[in-house]
Each structure stands twice: as structure tokens, then as C-alpha cells.
């Protein structure tokens, strides 16, 4: 995952919107969006999969966890023997511990630089963390952008995708209209002007190629492999979440679309932040332009947002941890 825009509790109709591009070498094998069971057990995960190292760049569970990951571009500090960063996402999705406990274990695991956005909606929490930062940051309502540097680092494509997300949220009158605008934003191929390019340690020609939202290197060996949207719409009293993935080949042509729908997701947070899902609907998949439906039981509890407001005690505790 190399470009992310996230809007959380920013729009009354669409309380959660994630727009992402995953950039990778085309020779690296990957599976498309689907439900799968982690080898070590735990809840099923909805995500694409890296078939080389077994991880993923973006995923969620019916139990209310979500995670996405981007690499930090630091070629001078890269360790070729470091463990795969893609395993961090399924580790969070299947973990039972809270974000603080998970981060204490993950931060010291020897990975190359990465950003992680990890949400547990049953606790009403969402965090950004990086092994280049001292501690996780609890996210509040707002619009966030992420690429291959820290959260909201003002790279041109990060500023652009955040702006396009805000525009789409203010104009869209349906999920399909919102998805159309966001997919168009993720497909932008215009590179940033040289004076605005970041300096991450790669040669300037490559920096220029990597500066657009949608990437395709001239030799067609590297580029945007898939664009993924997560759009939650309030449908009556209950949320309905759509996960849409467009996948691309190295040579262009038809972009394949897969779509999954989750009813009553994200689950509403509780004071305890726990609660098991007791019922699941049957899952049906198709190879092209199919739809998967997955139902999570709804509780008749009214909440105003996806994120639980921080109390004074929790804020003091977070300050003490920092």
C-alpha cells in the first residue's frame, strides 16, 4: 500500500471512507480480495493477499478490526533480511490484545520502516503508528493522508488525494457516485513538478515516476497493482459497508472489479470493547464484478460516531504513556 486517504466521522452519511492504491512489482504473486482463514487460526479476514510472504496490505474482520500498512521509503536504511511488513496487518486483525499491547510487541520486531493504521471499532479506537515514531497516535474525526512517509506528510499526491476525498464527500449522493470519484482520483497519472518532489534517497527519475497517484514504470515491472475503497454508508439505523477492489495488469487493459458488502459493519463500540459475533451469513463469491455479502448482528444501541470520545481519564493516561 503506497497511497491512502482516510475520512472517519467526517460525513454524516458516509462515516468511514478509505481510498487506497497498492504499488508493487508485478512479478510478486498476489491474490485478489476475498475472505480467507489465517493459517494460525483466528477470525476470517477480508483482504487481498501477498502470496510470496503470506501477509496483506489492507484487511478487515467481521469482528470490527481494520488495518492497512504502507512502507516508508528509506533505501539507505533497508535491511534485506528484515521480516515481511505485510504480516503485521493479519497479526493485528487476529490479535486479542489492545493497540498499546500490540504495539509494544510489534515495534521491536525488526521490520523495515512502515506506517500502520489500525482500528478496533468495538473499542471505538483508531491509531496511526510507525516504527520511526516514538509512540502510536490516536486518530480523531477528520481526513488523513498517507504515502511512503509519516502521516499527513505533505507530498503532492497526498495533498491531492485528501482534497479529492473531501470534494467527493461533499458532492456524492450515492455510494456508486462516491466510488466513481474516488477511483478517478486514484487513477491520476500526472507526476508532481520537480520542485515539489520529495527527496527520499532514490534517483530523481524514479522519484518523479513515483510521485503520481497511479504508478506505472516505463519498463512495466512496477506500478499500481490494485485500487481499493472501503465506504461505509448509514442505511437507516445500521451501517452498510462496501469494499471495492480494482486490480490492474502490467500491460493495462480491463481493470477487474471485485465488490463485497458487509451489513451492520463496523460494529458499534461498547464500554468493554468486546463481544463476539454470533451469527454469520453465507458468503458467495464471483470472479468478476461479483458481490460478497457478510452480515454482522446489529445491537440496538444508538451511537453518534464510529470513534469513542476520549474521556479526561483516558486522555491523561495517553499523555502519561507518551
C-alpha positions as CSV (number, residue, x, y, z in Angstrom):
1,X,0.0,0.0,0.0
2,X,1.5,3.3,-1.1
3,X,-1.2,5.9,-1.1
4,X,-4.1,6.2,1.4
5,X,-6.8,8.7,2.1
6,X,-9.0,8.1,5.2
7,X,-12.1,10.0,6.3
8,X,-13.5,9.0,9.6
9,X,-16.6,10.5,11.3
10,X,-16.3,13.4,8.8
11,X,-19.5,12.9,6.9
12,X,-22.9,12.1,8.4
13,X,-24.0,9.8,5.6
14,X,-20.5,8.2,4.9
15,X,-18.8,7.9,8.4
16,X,-15.9,5.8,7.1
17,X,-14.2,6.1,3.7
18,X,-10.8,4.7,2.8
19,X,-9.3,5.1,-0.7
20,X,-6.0,3.3,-1.4
21,X,-3.6,2.3,-4.0
22,X,-1.2,-0.6,-3.6
23,X,2.0,-0.3,-5.6
24,X,4.3,-3.3,-6.0
25,X,6.4,-5.3,-8.5
26,X,4.2,-7.2,-11.0
27,X,6.2,-10.3,-10.7
28,X,5.3,-10.7,-7.0
29,X,2.3,-13.0,-6.8
30,X,-0.9,-11.8,-5.1
31,X,-4.5,-13.0,-4.6
32,X,-7.5,-10.7,-5.1
33,X,-10.0,-9.5,-2.5
34,X,-11.6,-12.5,-0.7
35,X,-12.4,-13.9,2.7
36,X,-9.7,-16.3,3.9
37,X,-8.7,-18.0,7.2
38,X,-5.3,-17.2,8.6
39,X,-3.0,-20.3,8.9
40,X,-2.6,-19.8,12.6
41,X,-6.3,-19.6,13.2
42,X,-8.4,-16.6,14.3
43,X,-11.3,-14.7,12.6
44,X,-11.6,-14.8,8.8
45,X,-10.0,-11.8,7.0
46,X,-11.4,-9.9,4.0
47,X,-8.4,-8.7,2.0
48,X,-6.1,-9.3,-0.9
49,X,-3.0,-11.4,-0.1
50,X,0.6,-11.3,-0.8
51,X,1.3,-14.9,-1.9
52,X,5.1,-14.6,-1.6
53,X,5.3,-13.8,2.2
54,X,1.7,-14.6,3.3
55,X,0.7,-11.1,4.5
56,X,-1.5,-8.3,3.2
57,X,-1.5,-4.6,2.9
58,X,-5.2,-3.9,3.9
59,X,-7.8,-6.0,5.6
60,X,-10.7,-6.2,8.0
61,X,-12.6,-8.8,10.1
62,X,-16.3,-9.1,10.8
63,X,-15.4,-8.6,14.5
64,X,-14.7,-5.0,13.8
65,X,-10.9,-4.7,13.3
66,X,-9.3,-3.0,10.3
67,X,-5.7,-2.4,9.4
68,X,-3.7,-1.0,6.5
69,X,0.1,-0.6,6.0
70,X,2.5,1.4,3.9
71,X,6.2,1.1,3.6
72,X,8.5,4.0,4.4
73,X,10.8,4.8,1.6
74,X,14.3,4.8,3.1
75,X,16.6,2.9,0.7
76,X,19.7,3.7,2.7
77,X,18.3,2.0,5.8
78,X,16.6,-1.0,4.2
79,X,17.6,-4.4,5.6
80,X,17.1,-7.2,3.1
81,X,16.9,-9.8,5.9
82,X,14.1,-8.0,7.8
83,X,10.8,-9.8,8.2
84,X,7.9,-9.0,5.8
85,X,5.9,-6.0,6.9
86,X,2.8,-7.4,5.3
87,X,2.4,-9.9,8.2
88,X,1.7,-7.0,10.6
89,X,-1.8,-6.5,9.2
90,X,-3.1,-10.0,9.8
91,X,-1.3,-10.1,13.1
92,X,-3.4,-7.1,14.2
93,X,-6.6,-8.4,12.7
94,X,-6.3,-11.7,14.6
95,X,-4.9,-10.4,17.9
96,X,-6.9,-10.3,21.1
97,X,-4.8,-7.5,22.7
98,X,-5.4,-3.8,22.6
99,X,-3.4,-1.4,20.5
100,X,-0.9,-0.5,23.2
101,X,0.0,-4.1,23.9
102,X,0.1,-4.9,20.2
103,X,2.4,-2.0,19.5
104,X,4.9,-2.9,22.3
105,X,5.3,-6.3,20.6
106,X,5.4,-5.0,17.1
107,X,7.6,-2.0,17.3
108,X,10.6,-4.1,18.3
109,X,10.1,-6.9,15.7
110,X,12.9,-5.7,13.4
111,X,10.8,-4.6,10.3
112,X,12.0,-2.1,7.8
113,X,10.2,1.3,8.1
114,X,6.4,1.2,8.0
115,X,3.2,3.0,8.8
116,X,0.2,1.2,10.3
117,X,-3.3,2.4,10.6
118,X,-5.1,0.0,13.0
119,X,-8.7,0.3,14.1
120,X,-10.8,-1.7,16.6
121,X,-14.3,-0.4,16.2
122,X,-15.7,-2.5,19.0
123,X,-13.5,-0.3,21.2
124,X,-14.2,2.8,19.2
125,X,-10.5,3.4,18.5
126,X,-8.2,4.0,15.5
127,X,-4.5,4.6,15.7
128,X,-1.6,5.5,13.4
129,X,1.7,4.0,14.3
130,X,5.2,3.9,12.8
131,X,8.4,2.2,13.8
132,X,10.0,5.6,13.0
133,X,7.9,7.4,15.6
134,X,8.1,7.2,19.4
135,X,4.5,6.0,20.1
136,X,1.1,5.5,18.4
137,X,-1.2,8.4,17.7
138,X,-4.9,8.0,18.4
139,X,-6.8,9.4,15.5
140,X,-9.9,11.5,16.0
141,X,-12.5,12.5,13.4
142,X,-11.0,14.0,10.3
143,X,-9.4,13.4,6.9
144,X,-5.9,11.9,6.9
145,X,-3.4,11.1,4.1
146,X,-0.5,8.6,4.0
147,X,2.1,7.5,1.5
148,X,5.7,6.4,2.0
149,X,6.5,8.9,4.7
150,X,4.8,9.8,8.0
151,X,1.1,10.5,8.5
152,X,0.0,13.7,6.6
153,X,3.4,14.4,5.2
154,X,2.6,17.0,2.5
155,X,3.7,15.1,-0.6
156,X,1.8,16.4,-3.6
157,X,-0.1,13.2,-4.2
158,X,-1.1,13.0,-0.5
159,X,-2.4,16.6,-0.6
160,X,-4.3,15.8,-3.8
161,X,-6.0,12.6,-2.7
162,X,-7.1,14.3,0.6
163,X,-8.5,17.2,-1.4
164,X,-10.3,14.9,-3.8
165,X,-11.7,12.9,-1.0
166,X,-13.2,16.0,0.7
167,X,-14.7,17.1,-2.7
168,X,-16.2,13.7,-3.3
169,X,-17.7,13.5,0.2
170,X,-19.4,16.9,-0.3
171,X,-20.7,16.1,-3.7
172,X,-21.6,12.4,-3.8
173,X,-25.3,11.5,-3.4
174,X,-24.7,7.7,-3.5
175,X,-22.1,5.0,-2.8
176,X,-21.6,4.5,-6.6
177,X,-21.1,8.2,-7.2
178,X,-18.6,8.4,-4.4
179,X,-16.8,5.3,-5.6
180,X,-16.6,6.7,-9.2
181,X,-15.0,9.9,-8.0
182,X,-12.5,8.2,-5.7
183,X,-11.5,5.6,-8.3
184,X,-10.9,8.5,-10.7
185,X,-8.7,10.3,-8.1
186,X,-6.7,7.1,-7.6
187,X,-6.2,6.8,-11.3
188,X,-4.4,10.1,-11.7
189,X,-1.1,9.7,-13.6
190,X,0.2,13.3,-13.6
191,X,3.6,13.4,-11.9
192,X,4.4,16.2,-9.4
193,X,6.5,19.1,-10.7
194,X,10.2,18.6,-9.9
195,X,10.3,21.4,-7.4
196,X,7.6,19.7,-5.3
197,X,9.1,16.2,-5.4
198,X,10.1,14.6,-2.1
199,X,13.7,13.5,-1.6
200,X,13.7,10.0,-0.3
201,X,17.1,8.8,-1.5
202,X,16.1,7.3,-4.9
203,X,17.2,8.9,-8.2
204,X,15.2,11.8,-9.4
205,X,13.8,10.0,-12.4
206,X,12.3,7.3,-10.1
207,X,11.1,10.0,-7.6
208,X,9.2,11.6,-10.5
209,X,7.7,8.2,-11.6
210,X,6.5,7.5,-8.0
211,X,5.0,11.0,-7.5
212,X,1.6,10.3,-9.2
213,X,-1.3,8.6,-7.6
214,X,-1.3,5.8,-10.2
215,X,2.1,4.5,-11.0
216,X,3.4,2.5,-14.0
217,X,7.2,2.5,-14.6
218,X,8.3,2.7,-18.2
219,X,9.6,-0.9,-18.2
220,X,6.2,-2.1,-16.8
221,X,7.8,-4.0,-13.9
222,X,6.4,-1.9,-11.1
223,X,3.3,0.1,-10.5
224,X,-0.2,0.2,-9.1
225,X,-1.5,-3.3,-8.7
226,X,-4.9,-2.5,-7.2
227,X,-7.1,0.3,-6.0
228,X,-9.3,-0.4,-3.0
229,X,-12.2,1.5,-1.5
230,X,-13.9,1.0,1.8
231,X,-17.1,3.0,2.0
232,X,-19.5,2.9,5.0
233,X,-23.0,4.3,4.4
234,X,-25.6,4.8,7.1
235,X,-28.6,2.9,5.8
236,X,-31.4,3.7,8.3
237,X,-30.1,2.9,11.8
238,X,-27.4,0.5,10.7
239,X,-24.2,0.9,8.7
240,X,-23.6,-0.9,5.4
241,X,-20.0,-1.1,4.3
242,X,-18.9,-1.7,0.7
243,X,-15.4,-2.9,-0.1
244,X,-14.4,-2.5,-3.8
245,X,-11.1,-3.6,-5.4
246,X,-9.9,-2.8,-8.9
247,X,-6.9,-4.9,-10.0
248,X,-4.6,-4.0,-12.8
249,X,-2.1,-5.9,-15.0
250,X,1.3,-4.6,-16.1
251,X,0.2,-4.1,-19.6
252,X,-3.1,-2.3,-18.9
253,X,-6.4,-3.5,-20.4
254,X,-9.5,-4.3,-18.4
255,X,-9.4,-3.5,-14.7
256,X,-11.1,-6.3,-12.8
257,X,-13.5,-5.3,-10.1
258,X,-14.5,-7.3,-7.0
259,X,-17.0,-6.0,-4.5
260,X,-18.0,-7.2,-1.1
261,X,-20.8,-5.8,1.1
262,X,-20.9,-6.1,4.9
263,X,-24.2,-5.3,6.7
264,X,-24.1,-3.8,10.2
265,X,-20.3,-3.1,9.9
266,X,-18.4,-1.5,11.6
267,X,-20.0,-2.8,14.8
268,X,-20.9,-0.2,17.4
269,X,-18.4,0.3,20.1
270,X,-19.2,-0.9,23.7
271,X,-17.8,0.2,27.0
272,X,-15.9,-3.1,27.3
273,X,-14.7,-3.1,23.7
274,X,-15.5,-6.8,23.4
275,X,-18.3,-9.0,22.2
276,X,-18.2,-12.0,19.9
277,X,-20.0,-12.2,16.6
278,X,-22.6,-15.0,17.0
279,X,-24.1,-15.2,13.5
280,X,-22.7,-15.1,10.0
281,X,-24.4,-15.1,6.6
282,X,-23.3,-17.4,3.9
283,X,-20.5,-16.0,1.7
284,X,-20.8,-16.2,-2.1
285,X,-18.0,-15.0,-4.4
286,X,-17.6,-14.5,-8.2
287,X,-14.5,-13.9,-10.2
288,X,-15.5,-10.8,-12.0
289,X,-17.8,-8.0,-10.9
290,X,-19.2,-10.2,-8.2
291,X,-20.6,-9.2,-4.8
292,X,-20.0,-10.9,-1.4
293,X,-22.4,-10.3,1.4
294,X,-21.5,-10.8,5.0
295,X,-23.8,-9.9,7.9
296,X,-22.8,-9.0,11.4
297,X,-25.6,-8.9,14.0
298,X,-26.6,-5.4,15.0
299,X,-27.2,-4.1,18.5
300,X,-30.0,-1.7,19.1
301,X,-27.7,0.9,20.6
302,X,-27.6,4.4,19.3
303,X,-24.2,6.0,18.8
304,X,-23.2,9.3,17.3
305,X,-19.9,8.3,15.7
306,X,-17.6,5.3,15.0
307,X,-14.9,6.6,17.4
308,X,-15.5,6.7,21.1
309,X,-14.8,10.2,22.5
310,X,-11.8,10.2,24.9
311,X,-12.6,10.9,28.5
312,X,-10.5,13.0,30.7
313,X,-9.1,9.9,32.4
314,X,-8.2,8.3,29.1
315,X,-6.5,11.5,27.8
316,X,-4.4,11.7,31.0
317,X,-3.5,8.0,30.6
318,X,-2.5,8.5,27.0
319,X,-0.4,11.5,28.0
320,X,1.4,9.5,30.7
321,X,2.1,6.7,28.2
322,X,3.6,9.2,25.8
